[in-house]
Amino acid sequence: MRSQIERYFFTLVHTMAITRQKKEQILSELIDSFKNAKSVVFSHYKGTSVKDIGELRNKLRSEQVEFKVAKKTLIQRAAKEAGMEEIPAGSMDGPIGLAIAMGDEIAPARIIHDFGKDHETVAITGAWFESKMMNAADAKTLATLPTREQLLGQLVGLMMSPVAGFHGVLNNVLTGFVRVCSELEKKGGAVPVEAVSTPAPAAEAAAETPSEEAPKSE
């Protein structure tokens, strides 16, 4: 009987030690992730199937976004030790999944928002963005912002528009000049260069013939 009790307490203590060690490992990983994150989006996932969670993870992973699940106490501790603001209570209501962006800051909000359109059990509850905590309503606006590639495309378009405009104006001027010259030539308005530079034959003869002298009076 005594040996059974001893084995029970040994197993219990050993399990508690492993659990504590596991918690410390999760906490350390969360702290590192928070320190390196460009943004963090908090979301509900309760009631979502394992298959759907796997699909969501794959979508997030393709955009360099980590999806982590942890106890709220560990999340709060990790956020504090990483130097983040205190997470609002509304963002931590119920089981919480963390979408941690390592690349595009907007990607977590956009992916979770789009995923939630077909999966009602997944919804954004808050976010940490640009070193500030955001509530659910403000966090959802991130999903509507343009991506980095879209912003770069718009910037290139703005930079190229003055060049394209100048090219168009210059092309129109040259085209108009050529058209005017063509119309003058058709109507005989253009004067040959030889007619301007070569004197007329009559004028040359008049210039070479000396005038007769007037008769002298007696």
C-alpha positions in Angstrom: 0.0 0.0 0.0 2.8 2.4 1.0 4.7 1.7 -2.2 1.6 2.5 -4.3 1.2 5.8 -2.6 4.8 6.6 -3.1 4.6 5.8 -6.8 1.5 8.0 -7.0 3.2 11.0 -5.4 6.3 10.5 -7.5 4.2 10.4 -10.7 2.3 13.5 -9.6 5.5 15.5 -8.8 7.1 14.4 -12.0 4.1 15.5 -14.0 4.0 18.9 -12.3 7.7 19.4 -13.0 7.1 18.6 -16.7 4.1 20.9 -16.9 6.0 23.8 -15.3 8.9 23.2 -17.6 6.5 23.2 -20.6 4.9 26.4 -19.5 8.3 28.1 -19.2 9.1 26.9 -22.7 5.8 28.3 -24.1 6.4 31.6 -22.2 9.9 31.9 -23.6 8.7 31.3 -27.2 5.9 33.8 -26.8 8.3 36.5 -25.5 10.6 35.9 -28.5 7.7 36.0 -31.0 6.3 39.2 -29.5 9.6 40.9 -29.6 10.2 40.1 -33.2 6.6 40.6 -34.4 5.5 43.3 -36.7 1.9 42.9 -35.6 -0.2 40.5 -33.5 -3.9 39.7 -34.1 -6.0 38.1 -31.4 -8.9 35.9 -32.5 -11.6 33.5 -31.3 -11.4 30.0 -32.6 -13.7 28.1 -30.2 -15.9 25.6 -32.0 -13.6 25.5 -35.1 -12.7 22.0 -36.3 -9.2 20.7 -36.3 -9.3 20.5 -40.1 -10.3 24.2 -40.4 -7.7 25.3 -37.9 -5.1 23.4 -40.0 -6.4 25.2 -43.1 -6.1 28.6 -41.3 -2.6 27.8 -40.1 -1.5 27.0 -43.7 -2.9 30.3 -45.0 -1.2 32.2 -42.3 2.1 30.3 -42.7 2.1 31.1 -46.5 2.3 34.8 -45.5 5.0 34.3 -42.8 2.5 34.5 -40.0 2.7 32.2 -36.9 -0.5 30.9 -35.3 -0.1 30.1 -31.6 -2.6 29.0 -28.9 -1.7 29.5 -25.2 -3.3 30.2 -21.9 -4.3 33.8 -21.3 -2.1 34.1 -18.2 1.0 33.1 -20.3 0.0 35.5 -23.1 -0.4 38.4 -20.7 3.0 37.6 -19.0 4.8 37.3 -22.3 3.3 40.6 -23.6 4.4 42.4 -20.4 8.0 41.0 -20.6 8.2 41.8 -24.3 7.4 45.5 -23.5 3.9 45.5 -25.0 1.0 47.5 -23.6 -1.5 45.6 -21.4 -3.9 43.6 -23.5 -7.5 44.8 -23.1 -9.9 42.3 -21.5 -12.1 42.3 -24.5 -9.4 41.0 -26.7 -8.8 38.1 -24.3 -12.4 36.9 -24.0 -12.6 33.1 -24.3 -10.0 30.8 -25.9 -7.6 33.0 -27.9 -5.5 32.3 -30.9 -2.5 34.5 -31.8 -1.6 35.4 -35.4 1.9 36.8 -35.2 3.2 38.6 -38.3 6.9 38.3 -39.2 6.5 39.8 -42.6 3.5 41.8 -43.9 1.9 43.6 -40.9 -1.6 43.5 -42.5 -1.5 39.8 -43.4 -2.9 38.4 -40.1 -5.9 40.7 -40.0 -6.7 40.2 -43.7 -6.4 36.4 -43.6 -8.4 35.9 -40.4 -11.0 38.4 -41.6 -11.4 36.6 -44.9 -11.4 33.2 -43.3 -14.1 34.3 -40.8 -16.5 35.0 -43.7 -16.8 31.3 -44.3 -16.2 30.2 -40.7 -18.3 32.0 -38.1 -16.4 30.5 -35.2 -13.3 32.5 -36.2 -13.4 36.3 -35.5 -10.9 39.1 -34.7 -11.0 40.3 -31.1 -8.2 42.8 -31.1 -4.7 43.5 -32.3 -1.3 44.9 -31.5 -0.2 47.1 -34.3 2.5 49.8 -34.6 3.3 49.4 -30.8 -0.3 50.1 -29.9 -3.2 47.9 -28.7 -6.4 48.0 -30.8 -9.9 46.9 -30.0 -11.9 44.5 -32.2 -13.5 47.3 -34.4 -10.2 49.0 -35.0 -8.4 45.8 -35.6 -10.9 44.8 -38.3 -10.0 47.9 -40.3 -6.5 46.5 -40.8 -8.1 43.8 -43.0 -9.2 46.5 -45.5 -5.9 48.2 -45.9 -3.9 47.7 -49.1 -1.1 45.1 -49.0 2.6 46.1 -49.3 2.6 45.1 -52.9 -0.5 47.1 -53.7 1.0 50.2 -52.0 4.3 49.8 -54.0 2.3 49.5 -57.2 0.3 52.7 -56.5 3.6 54.5 -55.6 5.2 53.4 -58.9 2.0 54.6 -60.8 2.2 58.0 -59.1 5.9 58.3 -59.9 5.4 57.4 -63.6 2.3 59.5 -64.2 4.2 62.9 -64.6 6.6 61.2 -67.1 3.8 59.7 -69.1 2.0 63.1 -69.1 5.0 64.9 -70.4 5.6 62.3 -73.1 2.0 62.7 -74.2 2.1 66.4 -74.4 5.4 66.4 -76.3 4.1 63.8 -78.7 0.9 65.8 -79.3 3.0 69.0 -80.1 5.2 67.2 -82.6 2.3 65.4 -84.2 0.5 68.8 -84.6 3.5 70.4 -86.1 4.0 67.7 -88.7 0.2 67.8 -89.5 0.3 71.6 -90.1 3.4 71.3 -92.4 1.7 68.6 -94.4 -1.4 70.7 -94.9 0.6 73.8 -96.0 2.4 71.7 -98.5 -0.8 70.3 -100.0 -2.3 73.8 -100.3 0.9 75.2 -101.9 1.6 77.3 -98.9 5.2 76.1 -98.6 7.8 78.2 -100.6 10.7 76.3 -102.1 14.0 77.2 -100.8 15.4 77.8 -104.3 12.9 80.5 -105.0 14.0 82.5 -101.9 17.8 82.1 -102.4 18.1 82.4 -106.2 17.5 85.9 -107.8 15.2 86.2 -110.8 16.8 86.3 -114.3 15.1 89.7 -115.2 16.5 91.2 -112.1 20.0 89.9 -112.9 19.8 91.4 -116.5 18.6 94.7 -115.2 21.5 94.8 -112.8 24.1 94.1 -115.5 22.9 96.5 -118.3 24.3 100.1 -117.9 21.8 102.9 -118.3 22.1 105.4 -121.3 23.6 108.8 -120.7 21.4 111.8 -121.2 22.4 114.1 -124.3 24.5 117.0 -123.5 23.1 120.4 -124.2 25.0 122.6 -126.7 
